[in-house]
Every structure is written in C-alpha cells, then in structure tokens.
Amino acid sequence: MTPSLSALHPPSTPVASHTATTVLGPVPAHELGVVSVHEALLSVVPGAQYAPDITMDRAEIFEVLASKLRDFHRHGGRTIVDSTGMFHGRDVKLYEALSRATGVHIIASTGMGPEETLGGYFLTPQTNPPTPWPAERFAELFSKEITEGMVVPRVERRGRPGLVTTTADRNGMTPTEESLFRGAARTALNTGAPLSIRFGSDAMHDLDVVLDEQLPAGRVLVGGLDRKDAGGAAVEIAQRGAFVGLDHVGRNDSPHYLNDHQRAELVLELVKRGHVDRIILSSNSVGVAKGHPGDSGHDGHDLPFSYVLSTFVPLLKAKGLSEQDAQRILVDNPRELLTHS
C-alpha cells in the first residue's frame, strides 16, 4: 500500500446521511474511500460469449479479477465503478461474489452507447415514418434498472446500478445517440443516479444536450477529457460545474491521448484555476477482455486498477500536488458524484 495514501481514510468531511448504490446494496458515503470511477471489470464484445474460439471459464475470470481487485485494495483503493453499461459483459452475480471476496465495493452501471455497439433491437425504428428510439424509451429502460434491478437476461432482475453511462461517436453525436444522452439524463434526473458521458467530437455540445434536460451539472461526469482532441474543454467543463474525467491515466503511447506528464500538467492547471473539486481520475483499465482484438492487448487491459494510486499520484505529488488536493480528487470528488440522500 502506498504509505502516503493512508491519510485518505476516512474522508475529511463525512456525509453519513448519504449513500452510494453498490452491487451488494447501499453503502454509506464515508465508506467509499478511494474510488476509481471509470473502469471495466469484464469487457465482452457483444456476441463473443457464443463464439467457439472464445473461452468463458467463469472460475478463471473470477480469479483474475479477484487478484486485480486485491492489488487495488492493497494500494489503498476501496471502490471500483464498472462503467461499461448493460451489454458489454456486465455480470451482476460475478460482481457480487468479487465484492464479497475482496472487500472492494463495486458499483455497476446501466446505459449503453455509442450507436455502433447497440444491438439490432435498439436500432429498430419505433415509429412510422421511421425514427430512432425516442429518449423516453431509453429513459424507461435505464430507470427500471435503477428502481427495480439490473436485468439478468431471461432470469431475473438483480441488484441495482449506481451510475448511468452513455457514449457518443467520435465523428459526432448521431440522432440515436442524442436519444441515448437525453434518455440517460432523464433517468439521472428522475432517479437521483449520477450520469457519466463520454463525448463524441464536441464535449461542450454533448454536455449541453444533457443539461438541456434540466439535469444539474454537478450530477454529470464528462469522460475522455484527456483526449488530445478535447482541446481546452476540461477547463470549460469544470467552469460549467460538471466533473472532469481524466480517465485514461497510464495510456502513454497513444496518438489520441495525452501522456501522463501532460495529464499531470492538466491536473495542476485545473487545480491552479480553482477546479480541484471537479477532477476525477481513472485508467479505463479492463480486468478481463473477451472478443477484442488480441484480448490481452485490448486498450487498458494491461493496466492494473491500482495504477492511479501506485504511479500517477506520486507523479502528481512530485510535481507539487498537495496531500489535501490528492484527498479531494481521489476520495471527495467521486463520493460527491456517486452518492445521494
């Protein structure tokens, strides 16, 4: 465990009257500790579970994920958010067992996107003349998961997600994705769940879409703001009151993302501008990948869930980040996003 992080437990400002929704039920806010908000436990390309060349050994998957979660816990991590949504490998029973075995709180998510990853049913025109699925239908789908439990296909509903998530195409938001974003925002507004969006080509435009649904900016996390094409959007997003997701920490060899030294400078710039209370860090790590090109080489697969704690935070501190600001970023900010009265 990183010694300097021991001061991060318990949080400096307990808010025991608030709770977060984990796969094992509500957890008091002060128990969340260090949180990683944008990770993937099990990422399965839709349909890969039926392919003859793909092995889905649940015992093996459990052991791999348990080992990675225990490593996260040893480094001071206490809560992981699986932010993959509904159809990319989410396994509620597996996550329950992992949480019990490792002591790490696991928060699952509902939602879907971008459009290219949707199943045919969700692309089927629902009106005459044909139009994309309306926002209200997506809102009903996501809201039922939050209020009644996550769907375990053909079996039951089980547990409740603690986050709504959706993504736009990098070439720009499609009409179907606008329905997804508006439906996700309505779900967040009506249920109190937080919303995580990954922007397409224009972060401010995509944030404006969900704010147009009257969702408070403080309930929104805009992810992917460490992409090189995000430009100066991180500062502008923070000024609007939404959370800034720098969520590919550890990805240092991509032409599309800042490297860690550039990310660190962006963090320090946000702090200098008075936005330390808007920053959220994670690595988009993938615990187990199935059906992706190369599987183990899939983006984020080789990064441990503990990377932010073991490697990036020490880099930030070496560049001048204070212990108090580290506390705010790792504990207080995600707690504020994820909890509700």
C-alpha positions as CSV (number, residue, x, y, z in Angstrom):
1,M,0.0,0.0,0.0
2,T,1.2,3.5,-0.8
3,P,2.0,4.9,2.7
4,S,1.1,8.5,1.9
5,L,-2.4,7.4,1.0
6,S,-3.3,6.1,4.4
7,A,-4.5,9.6,5.3
8,L,-7.2,9.3,2.7
9,H,-9.3,7.1,5.1
10,P,-11.7,8.2,6.4
11,P,-12.7,11.2,4.3
12,S,-12.1,14.6,5.8
13,T,-15.8,15.5,5.7
14,P,-18.0,12.5,6.5
15,V,-21.5,12.6,5.0
16,A,-23.1,9.6,6.6
17,S,-26.6,10.6,5.7
18,H,-25.7,9.9,2.0
19,T,-25.3,6.5,0.3
20,A,-24.0,5.0,-2.9
21,T,-25.6,2.1,-4.6
22,T,-23.2,-0.9,-4.9
23,V,-23.9,-4.4,-6.2
24,L,-24.3,-5.5,-2.6
25,G,-26.7,-2.7,-1.7
26,P,-26.5,0.9,-0.3
27,V,-23.2,1.9,1.3
28,P,-22.7,5.0,3.4
29,A,-20.7,7.7,1.6
30,H,-17.9,7.7,4.1
31,E,-17.1,4.1,3.5
32,L,-16.4,4.5,-0.2
33,G,-12.8,5.7,0.4
34,V,-10.6,6.0,-2.7
35,V,-12.7,5.5,-5.8
36,S,-11.9,4.7,-9.4
37,V,-14.9,5.8,-11.4
38,H,-14.2,4.7,-15.0
39,E,-13.0,1.1,-15.2
40,A,-14.2,-2.2,-16.7
41,L,-14.2,-5.5,-14.8
42,L,-15.3,-7.8,-17.6
43,S,-15.4,-6.4,-21.2
44,V,-17.0,-8.7,-23.7
45,V,-17.7,-7.8,-27.3
46,P,-21.4,-8.5,-27.7
47,G,-21.8,-12.0,-29.1
48,A,-18.3,-13.1,-28.3
49,Q,-19.7,-15.2,-25.5
50,Y,-21.2,-17.5,-28.1
51,A,-18.1,-17.8,-30.3
52,P,-16.4,-21.2,-30.4
53,D,-12.9,-19.7,-30.2
54,I,-13.7,-17.7,-27.1
55,T,-13.4,-19.3,-23.7
56,M,-15.6,-18.0,-20.9
57,D,-14.3,-20.0,-17.9
58,R,-16.1,-18.3,-15.0
59,A,-13.7,-19.7,-12.4
60,E,-10.7,-18.4,-14.3
61,I,-12.3,-15.0,-14.8
62,F,-13.2,-14.7,-11.1
63,E,-9.6,-15.5,-10.1
64,V,-8.0,-13.0,-12.5
65,L,-10.4,-10.2,-11.4
66,A,-10.1,-11.1,-7.7
67,S,-6.3,-10.8,-7.9
68,K,-6.5,-7.4,-9.6
69,L,-9.1,-6.1,-7.1
70,R,-7.0,-7.3,-4.2
71,D,-4.0,-5.4,-5.7
72,F,-6.2,-2.3,-5.9
73,H,-7.2,-2.7,-2.3
74,R,-3.5,-3.2,-1.2
75,H,-2.7,0.2,-2.7
76,G,-5.4,1.9,-0.8
77,G,-8.4,1.6,-3.3
78,R,-11.8,0.8,-1.8
79,T,-14.4,1.3,-4.6
80,I,-14.4,0.5,-8.3
81,V,-17.1,1.6,-10.7
82,D,-17.7,-0.8,-13.6
83,S,-18.8,1.8,-16.2
84,T,-19.4,-0.4,-19.2
85,G,-23.2,-0.3,-19.1
86,M,-25.6,-3.0,-20.0
87,F,-24.3,-5.1,-22.8
88,H,-20.5,-5.4,-22.7
89,G,-20.0,-8.2,-20.2
90,R,-21.8,-6.9,-17.1
91,D,-22.2,-9.9,-14.8
92,V,-24.1,-8.9,-11.6
93,K,-23.6,-12.2,-9.8
94,L,-19.9,-12.3,-10.6
95,Y,-19.5,-8.8,-9.3
96,E,-21.4,-9.6,-6.1
97,A,-19.1,-12.6,-5.4
98,L,-16.0,-10.5,-6.2
99,S,-17.0,-7.7,-3.8
100,R,-17.6,-10.2,-1.0
101,A,-14.3,-12.0,-1.6
102,T,-12.0,-8.9,-2.0
103,G,-13.6,-6.3,0.3
104,V,-13.8,-3.8,-2.7
105,H,-17.1,-2.0,-3.2
106,I,-18.2,-2.5,-6.8
107,I,-20.7,-0.1,-8.4
108,A,-22.3,-1.3,-11.6
109,S,-23.8,0.9,-14.3
110,T,-26.8,1.0,-16.7
111,G,-26.9,2.7,-20.1
112,M,-25.4,2.0,-23.5
113,G,-23.7,3.5,-26.5
114,P,-22.2,4.6,-28.8
115,E,-24.7,3.7,-31.6
116,E,-22.4,1.3,-33.4
117,T,-22.4,-1.0,-30.4
118,L,-26.1,-1.2,-30.0
119,G,-28.0,-4.4,-30.7
120,G,-30.4,-4.6,-33.6
121,Y,-33.5,-4.2,-31.3
122,F,-32.3,-0.8,-30.1
123,L,-31.8,0.4,-33.7
124,T,-35.2,-0.8,-34.9
125,P,-37.3,2.2,-35.9
126,Q,-40.2,2.6,-33.4
127,T,-42.4,5.0,-35.4
128,N,-43.9,5.5,-38.8
129,P,-42.2,7.2,-40.6
130,P,-39.0,5.6,-39.1
131,T,-37.2,7.5,-36.4
132,P,-34.6,6.4,-33.8
133,W,-35.6,5.1,-30.5
134,P,-37.0,8.1,-28.6
135,A,-35.3,9.4,-25.5
136,E,-38.2,8.4,-23.3
137,R,-37.9,4.8,-24.2
138,F,-34.2,4.8,-23.2
139,A,-35.1,6.6,-20.0
140,E,-37.7,4.0,-19.2
141,L,-35.2,1.2,-19.9
142,F,-32.4,2.7,-17.7
143,S,-34.7,3.9,-15.0
144,K,-36.3,0.4,-14.4
145,E,-32.8,-1.0,-13.9
146,I,-32.2,1.6,-11.2
147,T,-35.5,1.3,-9.5
148,E,-36.2,-2.5,-10.0
149,G,-32.8,-4.0,-10.5
150,M,-30.4,-4.9,-13.3
151,V,-31.6,-7.4,-15.9
152,V,-30.0,-10.8,-15.8
153,P,-31.4,-12.0,-19.2
154,R,-34.2,-14.5,-19.1
155,V,-33.7,-15.0,-15.4
156,E,-34.5,-12.0,-13.1
157,R,-33.6,-8.6,-12.1
158,R,-30.8,-8.4,-9.5
159,G,-29.1,-5.6,-7.7
160,R,-29.2,-2.0,-8.8
161,P,-26.7,0.1,-10.8
162,G,-25.2,3.2,-9.2
163,L,-24.5,5.1,-12.4
164,V,-26.0,5.8,-15.8
165,T,-23.5,5.9,-18.7
166,T,-23.5,6.6,-22.4
167,T,-21.1,7.4,-25.2
168,A,-21.2,9.3,-28.5
169,D,-19.4,8.5,-31.7
170,R,-16.1,10.3,-32.1
171,N,-17.2,11.7,-35.5
172,G,-20.1,13.5,-33.8
173,M,-23.3,12.6,-32.0
174,T,-25.9,10.7,-34.1
175,P,-29.7,11.2,-33.7
176,T,-29.9,7.8,-31.9
177,E,-27.1,8.9,-29.6
178,E,-28.9,12.1,-28.8
179,S,-31.8,10.0,-27.7
180,L,-29.4,8.0,-25.6
181,F,-28.0,11.1,-24.0
182,R,-31.4,12.6,-23.3
183,G,-32.8,9.3,-22.0
184,A,-29.8,8.9,-19.7
185,A,-30.2,12.5,-18.5
186,R,-33.9,12.0,-17.7
187,T,-33.0,8.8,-15.9
188,A,-30.5,10.6,-13.8
189,L,-32.9,13.5,-13.1
190,N,-35.8,11.2,-12.1
191,T,-33.8,8.7,-10.0
192,G,-31.0,10.7,-8.5
193,A,-28.3,8.5,-10.1
194,P,-25.2,10.2,-11.4
195,L,-24.6,10.4,-15.2
196,S,-21.3,9.6,-16.9
197,I,-21.0,10.7,-20.6
198,R,-18.1,10.1,-23.0
199,F,-18.2,12.8,-25.5
200,G,-18.1,12.3,-29.3
201,S,-16.5,15.1,-31.2
202,D,-17.5,18.2,-29.1
203,A,-17.5,17.9,-25.3
204,M,-19.4,21.1,-24.7
205,H,-22.1,20.3,-27.2
206,D,-22.6,16.8,-25.6
207,L,-22.7,18.3,-22.1
208,D,-25.3,20.9,-23.3
209,V,-27.5,18.1,-24.5
210,V,-27.9,16.6,-21.1
211,L,-28.1,19.9,-19.3
212,D,-30.9,20.8,-21.6
213,E,-32.9,18.1,-19.8
214,Q,-32.6,20.2,-16.6
215,L,-30.0,17.9,-15.0
216,P,-27.7,19.8,-12.7
217,A,-24.2,19.9,-14.0
218,G,-22.9,18.6,-10.6
219,R,-24.5,15.3,-11.3
220,V,-22.6,14.8,-14.6
221,L,-19.1,13.4,-15.3
222,V,-17.7,14.2,-18.7
223,G,-15.2,11.5,-19.6
224,G,-12.4,11.4,-22.1
225,L,-11.1,14.9,-21.4
226,D,-7.6,13.7,-21.6
227,R,-8.0,13.0,-25.3
228,K,-5.8,15.3,-27.4
229,D,-8.8,16.5,-29.4
230,A,-10.5,17.7,-26.3
231,G,-8.5,20.9,-26.5
232,G,-9.3,23.2,-23.7
233,A,-12.6,21.7,-22.9
234,A,-11.5,20.4,-19.5
235,V,-11.4,23.9,-18.0
236,E,-14.6,25.0,-19.6
237,I,-16.4,21.8,-18.4
238,A,-15.2,22.5,-14.9
239,Q,-16.4,26.1,-15.1
240,R,-19.8,24.8,-16.0
241,G,-19.9,22.8,-12.8
242,A,-19.6,19.3,-14.3
243,F,-16.9,16.8,-13.3
244,V,-13.9,16.5,-15.5
245,G,-13.0,12.9,-16.3
246,L,-9.3,12.3,-17.0
247,D,-9.8,8.6,-17.4
248,H,-7.1,7.1,-19.5
249,V,-4.3,7.5,-16.9
250,G,-1.4,5.2,-17.8
251,R,-2.0,5.3,-21.6
252,N,1.3,6.8,-22.7
253,D,1.8,5.5,-26.2
254,S,-1.4,6.5,-27.9
255,P,-1.6,9.2,-30.6
256,H,-5.1,10.1,-29.4
257,Y,-4.4,10.7,-25.7
258,L,-2.2,12.9,-23.6
259,N,0.6,11.1,-21.9
260,D,0.9,11.0,-18.1
261,H,3.2,14.0,-17.8
262,Q,0.8,16.0,-20.0
263,R,-2.1,14.7,-17.9
264,A,-0.3,15.8,-14.7
265,E,0.1,19.3,-16.1
266,L,-3.6,19.4,-16.9
267,V,-4.5,18.4,-13.4
268,L,-2.2,21.1,-11.9
269,E,-3.7,23.7,-14.3
270,L,-7.2,22.8,-13.1
271,V,-6.1,23.0,-9.5
272,K,-4.4,26.4,-10.1
273,R,-7.6,27.7,-11.7
274,G,-9.6,26.6,-8.6
275,H,-11.2,23.5,-10.0
276,V,-9.7,20.8,-7.8
277,D,-13.2,19.9,-6.7
278,R,-14.1,18.9,-10.3
279,I,-11.3,16.5,-11.2
280,I,-11.8,12.7,-11.3
281,L,-9.1,10.3,-12.3
282,S,-9.2,6.7,-13.6
283,S,-7.4,4.5,-16.1
284,N,-10.2,2.8,-18.2
285,S,-8.5,-0.4,-17.1
286,V,-10.0,-3.7,-18.3
287,G,-9.8,-6.6,-15.9
288,V,-10.7,-9.3,-18.4
289,A,-11.3,-8.7,-22.1
290,K,-13.1,-11.2,-24.4
291,G,-13.6,-10.9,-28.1
292,H,-11.4,-7.8,-28.5
293,P,-8.5,-7.8,-31.0
294,G,-5.8,-9.6,-29.2
295,D,-7.8,-9.7,-26.0
296,S,-4.9,-9.2,-23.6
297,G,-3.7,-6.4,-25.7
298,H,-7.0,-4.6,-25.6
299,D,-6.7,-1.0,-24.6
300,G,-6.3,-0.7,-20.8
301,H,-6.1,-4.5,-20.2
302,D,-2.5,-4.5,-19.1
303,L,-3.0,-1.6,-16.7
304,P,-3.7,-2.6,-13.0
305,F,-6.7,-1.0,-11.3
306,S,-4.1,0.4,-8.9
307,Y,-2.2,2.4,-11.5
308,V,-3.5,5.8,-10.5
309,L,-2.6,5.2,-6.9
310,S,0.7,3.5,-7.4
311,T,2.2,5.5,-10.2
312,F,0.2,8.6,-11.2
313,V,-0.5,10.2,-7.8
314,P,3.2,10.0,-6.9
315,L,4.0,11.8,-10.2
316,L,1.4,14.5,-9.3
317,K,2.9,15.0,-5.9
318,A,6.4,15.2,-7.3
319,K,5.1,18.0,-9.5
320,G,3.6,19.8,-6.5
321,L,0.1,18.4,-5.8
322,S,-0.6,18.7,-2.1
323,E,-1.9,15.8,0.1
324,Q,-5.1,17.7,0.7
325,D,-5.7,18.1,-3.1
326,A,-5.0,14.4,-3.6
327,Q,-7.6,13.6,-1.0
328,R,-10.1,15.8,-2.7
329,I,-9.5,14.2,-6.1
330,L,-9.4,10.6,-5.1
331,V,-12.0,10.5,-2.3
332,D,-14.2,13.6,-2.0
333,N,-15.0,14.2,-5.7
334,P,-16.1,10.7,-6.6
335,R,-18.0,10.5,-3.3
336,E,-19.9,13.7,-4.2
337,L,-20.7,12.4,-7.7
338,L,-21.8,8.9,-6.7
339,T,-23.8,9.5,-3.5
340,H,-27.3,10.8,-2.9
341,S,-29.6,11.4,0.0
